[in-house]
Amino acid sequence: MKNKTKKKMLFLDIWNIEDQEAWFSDMASQGWKLHGIGKVTATFEKDVPKEVKYRCDIFEKKENKDQIEFYHEAGWEFVDSWENIHIFREKNENVDIEEIHTDPVEHADRLSILKSTIKRNAILILICSVLIIMLNISLINRNSLSNYLNDSFVIPLVVIIFYIYIVFLMFNGLFHLSSRIRKLKSGSLLENKGNYRGKILRRKLILSSFLVIFLLLISSVFTNITHSTTDIPNPSIPDQELPILQMEDYKKSSQEYEPIFHEFDDKNRTNYYLENSSILVPKQYELQQNVKVAGVHWEDGVEAYTPNLRSYGYVIRKDWLAKNFMNNLLKEKEDIYYVTFKEEMESPFDELWISKGSHSTQQAFVARLKNTVYYVEYFGMKDIEYIIEQKAEKVIN
């Protein structure tokens, strides 16, 4: 058995009155008579297809009874109300009846009621939107590196665009009504024809785009949370040359060493190699090596020599983004480790910053070559200059 009623989303804006009337009439011609209207949907009843005029009028609730009775006697059947907009349809489509709006000045006054309501709402929405947009801008500015590496800017950016779109809609409605009011006050009546199909299609595409983006973001967040809470160990270091600095690039050929693994390290946080990607940094590399060198001791001659290397590489989409990323990376490392990076003016890189910790064996550098940024932390007995030299030779050659 076929449904006797169906609901349709209200994709048309409340101020597009001519489009609403055209849509209701078109649905009637397809055999669906408007039964009621809610906040976001309109309900239609199955009926015989017929050509029926629908008209909307705007008046305050205190006028409801008198106006509805007046239009009823004039041949218009009251259907339902939507805010201050009241919907009527002709009771007998075979009889010509007088239009609801015949006086353009009176019609302009009616639209002014709707304009005042929308203006109040637009001001409130504007104030709330500005606050929300400022909050999301602060979130973007606060998560500088995370914006690059984890796409943290995407959700705030989508929120900002959404609220800008809402504000645009409200003020577009005010401009639309203002133009209609000016036309009416000039003595011209409005045409009861609306090209609603294109507007509905555009609205569907826009809302669908926001929905798809929202679902993708939720899926991404859920995936990251799931990954961070699982016990999947980090991938082991592959037996091949990597795109970032590794110990094999600077150790002596005669040296033999073995990775150090701890019994408690069930997630392989000591020796691993990771690759990742994001919108702004499509290639991200991370390596950690902690080894024991056979037959070599620290300078005290007692403890076995166990150098540690943390090496990172970031291929960023544009050079100017890479410069900004590097500045944020330097600031974060200085804030976290309480160290100072000093720029080396002469180097094979476009930019090179070096930090030597309180202990001579704790050293780090940040380098940029075009759109690629490298960050290396080294704990060992070799000079950082030697490590940089090996890195430059690997990258440039």
N, C-alpha and C positions, 0 to 999 in steps of 0.2 A: 504494500500500500504506500502510495506516494505521500510525502510530507505535506500537510495542509498549511504549515507556516515555515518561514525560514528567516534567519537573521543575517544582516549584511553590515559589515564594518562601515562606520562613518568616516570615510577618507577625505571628504570635502570639509573645508573650514566653515565654521559657523557663519562667517560674514559673506560667504559666497551664496547668497540667497537665491539668485537666478539659477545657479547650477543645481542647488538642492531641488528646486521646483522642477527643473528639467529631468533630473534623475528620477524623482517620484513618478512623474508622468510617463517616463520611458518604462519603468518597472510595471506600471499599470497596463501599458500596451503589450507587455509580455505575459500578462495574466497574474500579476502580483500586486495586490492592493495594500497600501501602507496601513498598518494596524497600530503601531506605536513607535515611539522613539526614545532612546535612552542616552546615557552619557557617551557611549562609544559605538552603539549598534542601533540599527533600525529593524523593526520586525514587520514582515510582510505576510499577508494571507493569500492563499491560492484563490483566484477569481477568474471570471471570464475576461479574456483580453479585450481591452477597450481603451479608447482615447479619452483620458480624463485630465482636466486641468487641476493642478495643485498651485496654491498660492500661500505665501507666508506673510504675516503681519507682525508688527512689533509693538507691544504695549505692556504697561506695568500690570502686575497681578491684580491690583485693585480694580482694573478695568475689565477683567476677564469676563465676568458674567454678562455685562451689558454689551460688550463688543461681540462675544460669541453669539448672543441672541440676535444682535443686529445682522450679523453675517448669515445666520441661519435663515432669517426671514428673506434675505436677499438671494438665497439659493446656494449658500456655501455651507458644507458640512464640516464641523470641527473634528479634527483627527487627534492631535496631541500637541503638547508644548515642549519646547526645547529651550531652557532658560527663559528669556523674554520673547522668544520667537514662537509664534503660534501657527500651526499648520492647518490649512483648510483645503477641501477639494469640492468641486462642483457636485451637487446632489444628482443632477440629471444632465448627462453629457449631451443629450439630444436637444436641450433647450439653451438658447443663448442667454446668458446672465451678465449683469454688469460686473466689470472688473472690480476687484477690491480696491485697487489704487487708481484713482482717476484724477486726483489733485496732486501735482508734483510737489508743491510746497508742503502739503500734509505728509506726503510720503517721505520727504526729506526730514521732517521732524521725527518721524518714526525711526528712520535710520540713525538719527542723532542719539536716540535712546540706546541703541546697540553700540554705537561708537563710544559713548560714555562708559558703558560697562566694560568694553574691551580695553579702553584707555586705562581704567583703574587696574584691571588685571595685568596689562602690559607693564605698568610701572612696578607692581609687586614682583612680577616675574623678572624684570630687568634688575631690580635690587638683589633678589635671590641669586640670579645668574651671575652677576658680578662677583658676589661673595664666593660662590662655588668655583668660578673660573679662577679667581685669585688663589683660592686654596689649592687647586690643581696645578697652577703655575708654580706655587711654592714647592709642591711635591716633586715636580719635574726638576726644579733647581736643586733640591736637596739630594736627589738620587743621581748625581752626575755620572759616575762610572756605571752604575746599574742601568742607566738609560741606554748606554752603548752596549753593554754586555748581556743584559737580561731583558731588553725591550721594556723597561719599567715606565718609559714615557708614553707608551701606547694607550693604556687605559685612561690616564689623565687627559691625554690629547683627544681621545674619542669623547670623553665627557665634556671637554671644552667645546668641541665642534657641535655636539648635540645641543648644548645650551645656547650657543650662538645661533644655531638654526631655530630654536624655539623663540628666541627674542626677535629674530628676523621675521618669523611667521606673524608674531603679534603686531609688529609695527607695519608689516606689509598689509595686514588686515585693516589697520587704521588708515593707511594711505588709500586702500581700495574703497573703504567707506567714504572717505573725504571726497574722492573723485566722483562717487555716485551722488553724494549730497550736493556738490557743486553743480552737477548736471541737472539735477532735479530743481534746484533753486533758480536755474536759468530758464526754467519753464518746459524742459524736455522730459517726457516720460521714459522710464527704463524699458528696454525690450525684455520680454519674458522668454528669452532664449539663452541657454547656457551651454558652453562647450565643456561639459564636465568630464568626458571620458579621458581626455589628455591629462587633466589635473589628477584624476584618480590614479591613472597609471604612474605618473611621476611620484605621487605620494607613496604608492605601493613599493616602487623601486627604492626610494629613499629609506623607508622604514625597514624594508627587507635587508638593505645594506647594513643598517645599524644593527639589526638582529643577527645577521651572519657574523659581523665583526665581534659582537658581544659574545656569541657562542664560541667563536674561535679563541677569544681571550680567556673565557672561563675554562675551556678545554686545556689551554696552555698552562694556566695557573694550576689546574688540577693535576696535570702531568708533572709539573715541577714539584708540587707538594708530594705526590706519590713517589717520585724518584728520590727526593731528599729523605723520605721516611723509610725507604726500603733498605735492606741489607745487601744490596748488590755491590760487590767490591769494584774499586776503580780498575780500569783496564791495565794490564801489565805493559811494560815498555817493549815495543816491537823491536826485533833484531834487524833494524834497517836505519838508514840515515833519515833524520827527522828535519822538518823545516825550521826548527829552532835549535839554539845551542844545547849541546849535550856533552857529557864528560868525554865521550869518545873523540870529540873534536879537539881536545887539548891535552889528553893524557899521553904519556910516553908509550911507545909501542911495546917496550919491555915490561911495563907495569901490568900487573894482573890484579883485579879486584873483584869482589863479589858483593851483590846487593845485600843490604842489611834488612832483615824482616823481623818484626817483633811478634811474639806469640799473641799479644792482645790486639794486634792490628788486623782485625778480620775484614776490614774494608780496603786494605792495601793503600794506606795513606802515606807510605814511606817511599815506595818506588812505583810510579805510575805515569801514564801518558794519556791525556784527554784531548779531544777535539770537540769544539762546539761552534755555534753560529748564532747570529742575531741579525736584525734588520740592518743596523748600521755597521756591524762588524761581522761580515759573513764568514770569516775564517778566524777561529780562536784556537790557540794551542797552549797546552799547559803540561809541563814536565816536572817531576820531582825525582831526584836521584840521591840516595843515601847509601854510600858504599864503604867497604873496608878494603884498604889497599894492602896487598900482601907484602910483608917485609918492610913496611914503612911505619914510622912512629911520628907522633907530634913532636914539637920542638923540645918538650921535656924529656924525650927519649924513653918514656915509660908506656904511655897509652898508645894503642894502635891508631894509625891515621885513618880517620873516618870523615872524609869531606862530604859536603852536602851542596846540592845544586837545585835551585828552583828557577826554571826558565819559562818565559811566557812570550808568545807572539800574537799580534793582533793586526790583521789585514783589514783596514778601514776603507769605506767606499770612496772618500774624497780626501785630498791632502789637507784641506782646511779643517775637516772633521778630525783628522789624525793629529793636527796641532792642538786642537782643543782637548782631545782625548788625553794627549800626553800631559798637558798642563793639569788636568784633573787627576791623572794618575800620580804625578809628582806630589800634588797637594795631599792626596789621600795617604800615600806612603809616609810622607813627613809627619802627618798628624798621627798615624797609627804607631810608627816606630820611633817617633821623637828623634829623627835624624834630619840632616840637611844635605840636599843635593846641590852640587856646584857644577855650573856649566863649563864644559871644555870647549874652548873656541876653535881649536884645531883638531879635527877628527874626520874620518872617512864618512861619517854619517851627516845628515842634514842638521841634526841636533844630538847632543850627547850630554848627559848629566850623570855625575858620579857621586856616590856616597860611601864614605868609609866609617864604619861603626867605631864604638869605643874600643873594641878589640881589633887588632890588626887582621884577624882572620875573618871578620864579618864585613862583607863589602857588597855593594849593589850598584847597578847602573841602569839608566833608561835611555834608549836611543830611538831615533826616528829616521827612517830612510823613505822619503816620499810619503806614501800612504800606509806604511807599515811601522808599527811601534813594537819595540822589544823591551822586556823588563827581565833582569836577571839578578837573583840573590845568590851570593856565593859564600860558603863557609869552608875555608881551607887555607893552605899555605901558599898558594900562588898569588901573585899580585893581580889586582883587578885589571890593570893595564894589559897584562898578558891575556886575560880572559877576553877583554874587549877586542884585542888584536885578532884573536882566533874567530871571534864572532864576525868581525868585519870581513875577514878573509872568506868565511863561509858564505856570508850574505852577498857580498859584492861580486865574488867570483862565481 
